[in-house]
Amino acid sequence: MSHHSLQAVAPPLPMTNAAPLKRRRRVTPARLGVYAFLFSAALFFLLPLYVMIITSFKPMPEIRSGNVFALPAMATLDPWRQAWGAVSQGFWNSVAIAVPSTVIPILLGAINGYALSFWRPRGANVLFGVLLAGAFIPVQVMIYPLVWMMARAGVFGSLPAIVLVHVIFGMPLMTLLFRNYYASVPHELFQAARIDGGGFWRIFLQVMLPMSLPIVVVAAIMQVTGVWNDYILGLVFAGRENLPMTVQLNNVINTTTGTRLYNVNMAATILTAAVPLAIYFISGRWFVRGIAAGAVKG
Amino acid sequence: MSNVTLRNLCITRGGTSILRDLDLQIEPGEFLVLLGPSGCGKSTLLHSIAGLIDLSSGTIEIGGRDMSDADPSERGIGMVFQSYALYPTMSVEKNMSFGLKIAGTPKAEVQRRVRRTAQMLQLDALLERKPSQLSGGQRQRVAIGRALVREAGVYLFDEPLSNLDAKLRAELRRELKMLHHTLGSTMVYVTHDQAEAMTLATRIVVMQAGRIQQIGTPAEVYDRPANRFVAGFLGSPSMNFIDGSIDASGRFTAGVLDLHLPQAAPGGMTLAARPEHIHIDENGPLNGTVTLVEPMGNHQVVWIDCGGHSLSAIEHGARVLAGGQAVRFAIDAGRVSLFDQGSGERV
């Protein structure tokens, strides 16, 4: 509409020359400076990664004698095989922890956010405030009480225990994400579904959840990354059988006997970091879209 | 089609009273328009009929049954929203059949109703599309279709045309009127647009600050406004209000302006005259100066200064007028309204 009125008021601009349309991007000193800065900053941050990668392909004698930055003279995959052997069990443990610890909090967060935004139960704001406060309490404060409670319940040191802990700590943020996402959905949509006869679950499952894909992707990235990178909770709650990859990585690197196998350490570290990195790169496009979706209606 | 009866309706939200002791009787087959400025409670009233807002007290009867506490889906209503409120992940057909499927309507019947409604609203070709692939006008037609397939007793419209541009709005307004003619259903329509109210309504309810100011046919409300608020709200440009007094002989005077009103009672009064009842005329009894002329195409609005009173007059002829020009004019004494200066009520 505003488009129309604009056209009506402003006369069409005379097209005397086409130059402004095809404006060339010229290389100015300022632009060169920007690129120089960006390039050096990127180099600075990528240097450790570069060292890790080349070191992981070098045999040990070469590491001891050579330059840290030199490319491997005789590249080898042995450190990677050794590293995978050391952390593969942890990898599968982490997968077993991360899958339920992502799916359950997202589902619960979506239901919470939906209920808080649309059904507005009595005291919804207080409930939400309490939940949010939970997000700001450091995890470490709650470890001891949780250990005590779980030991009493007889589930301490098991897969369900670590999943439950991740569900609890993931809930505030997941609820916040979904509540804010649903707050941007027009309330009339919910009212229309009410008149059509939809109940709590039907409106959630058939109307709201199908339109939540962008925020589900954002939530999944945050939760997977958080759970995968967790160390302390896994160490405390998972039990010997289910130690996550981060804990096993620490065991590999902090071994006190024998020589330090830098190449194996590097390879194991890269392997551990690979999952969150891969998720971020694959779904980065979705990540940005989901964050922007809450800001702009429609 | 159903009738709707509201008795002693009170709605309070967050400690402030939005509607107070409201009574309203809506006849079957009527096109009732709730008209008022934003915040007057007209949308709240509509939402309470739909069951989307809880009543503080009072009763709502739809089709002779008490529906005060019934679930929105059980009230036998269909509703169209300002923002269309279409389910974005569903096709047009699914949008329209969603409610019927929940109600457990047999498949063949659902299909029959969707087909028929789609045909009526020229949506046949769009049934497979998603709402995002439709234009604004098409979206609102789908929203209307979604309400119609319910074959409800009462259809509620909450400013359904406000999001459309002027041309589409006029077009859909006409379609809605045609639809009411063909279906003959009871319709309750909320708007702040007086043109919509005048063209669509069989009766208009003018509201302000949670209270009904006047109920009547469009002609009644326009020609015989019940109070100053109604007089000022309807009509564009607005009515001309002149504070003055009437003497025993029925002469209304306000400064240099005077007018003979045969049947008027004496006292302090506000005279209200529609712009179309002020005529520019060489033989007119009143003098003034043109301050501004607004050409509207088929007519022009002429603003006249008359001894400090700024009056608007509608001039249909091709008379050429310019600012600063002295004119003579007449006020049609038979068509003016008089309001008590204190209460603002019609005298």
Interface residues (C-beta under 8 A of the other chain):
Chain A: M1 H4 P186 E188 L189 Q191 A192 A193 R194 I195 D196 G197 G198 R202 Q206 V207 P210 M211
Chain B: H47 A50 L52 D71 P72 S73 I77 G78 M79 F81 Q82 S83 A85 L86 Y87 P88 T89 F98 G99 I102 A103 R146 D158 D165
